[in-house]
Amino acid sequence: MKKVNFDNYANNYDQILQEQHKSFGEISYYSEHKVKILTRFFSSNKSMNILEYGCGIGRNLKYLKKYFPNSSLYATDISKESLSIAKKEYVDVNFF
């Protein structure tokens, strides 16, 4: 099985997703909706350590910060280029 090099897609990942899903509307809806589901199981006021495993360019981080403002966020991804993009946007997230 051939591995996908996600570094090749990092710089225009949002545009690729939006184009592929244009008939479904704005793609940011899905990132926010996934995080909203978490609020059903975890208190958004509680201080937690949250790991976004496979964070890519950080599409969910905005909403994790919004819905879990008292939590510490950690993020990782196999794509170094994606992490580089996410690090620039979310300087208060702990990346590794």
C-alpha positions in Angstrom: 0.0 0.0 0.0 1.4 3.4 -1.0 1.6 6.0 1.8 0.2 9.4 1.2 2.6 12.2 1.9 0.3 14.8 3.6 3.1 17.4 3.4 2.2 17.7 -0.3 -1.3 18.9 0.6 -0.7 21.0 3.8 -0.5 24.4 2.1 -3.9 24.1 0.4 -5.7 21.5 2.5 -8.7 23.7 3.3 -9.2 24.6 -0.4 -9.0 20.9 -1.4 -11.6 19.9 1.3 -13.9 22.8 0.4 -13.8 21.9 -3.3 -14.4 18.2 -2.6 -17.3 18.9 -0.3 -18.8 22.1 -1.9 -22.2 20.5 -2.4 -22.4 20.2 1.5 -21.7 23.8 2.3 -19.0 25.4 4.4 -16.5 22.7 5.7 -15.8 24.5 8.9 -19.2 23.4 10.1 -17.9 19.8 10.4 -14.9 20.7 12.5 -17.1 22.7 14.9 -19.8 20.0 15.0 -17.2 17.3 15.9 -16.1 19.4 18.9 -19.7 20.2 19.9 -20.3 16.4 20.2 -17.5 16.2 22.8 -19.3 18.8 25.0 -22.0 16.1 25.4 -19.5 13.9 27.2 -17.1 16.4 28.8 -17.8 19.6 30.7 -16.5 22.6 28.8 -15.8 24.4 32.1 -13.5 21.7 33.5 -9.8 22.0 33.1 -8.5 19.0 31.1 -5.6 18.0 28.9 -6.9 17.4 25.4 -4.8 15.7 22.7 -5.8 16.4 19.1 -4.2 13.3 17.5 -3.8 13.8 13.7 -4.4 17.5 14.0 -3.3 18.3 10.4 -3.3 22.0 9.9 -5.3 22.5 13.1 -8.9 22.7 11.7 -10.4 21.4 15.0 -8.1 23.4 17.3 -10.1 26.6 16.9 -13.2 24.9 18.2 -11.4 23.0 20.9 -10.2 26.3 22.2 -13.7 27.8 21.9 -15.6 25.0 23.7 -12.9 24.0 26.2 -11.4 27.3 27.1 -10.0 26.1 30.5 -8.2 23.1 29.0 -4.6 22.6 27.9 -4.4 21.6 24.2 -1.8 19.3 22.8 -1.6 18.3 19.1 0.4 16.1 16.9 0.4 14.9 13.3 2.6 12.8 11.0 2.9 15.7 8.5 5.7 18.1 9.5 4.4 20.7 7.1 0.9 20.6 8.5 2.3 21.0 12.0 4.3 24.0 10.8 1.1 25.6 9.6 -0.8 24.8 12.7 1.9 26.1 15.0 1.8 29.5 13.3 -1.9 29.8 13.8 -2.2 28.4 17.4 0.9 29.5 19.3 -0.7 28.6 22.6 -1.2 24.9 21.7 1.5 22.4 22.7 2.7 20.6 19.6 4.8 17.5 19.3 
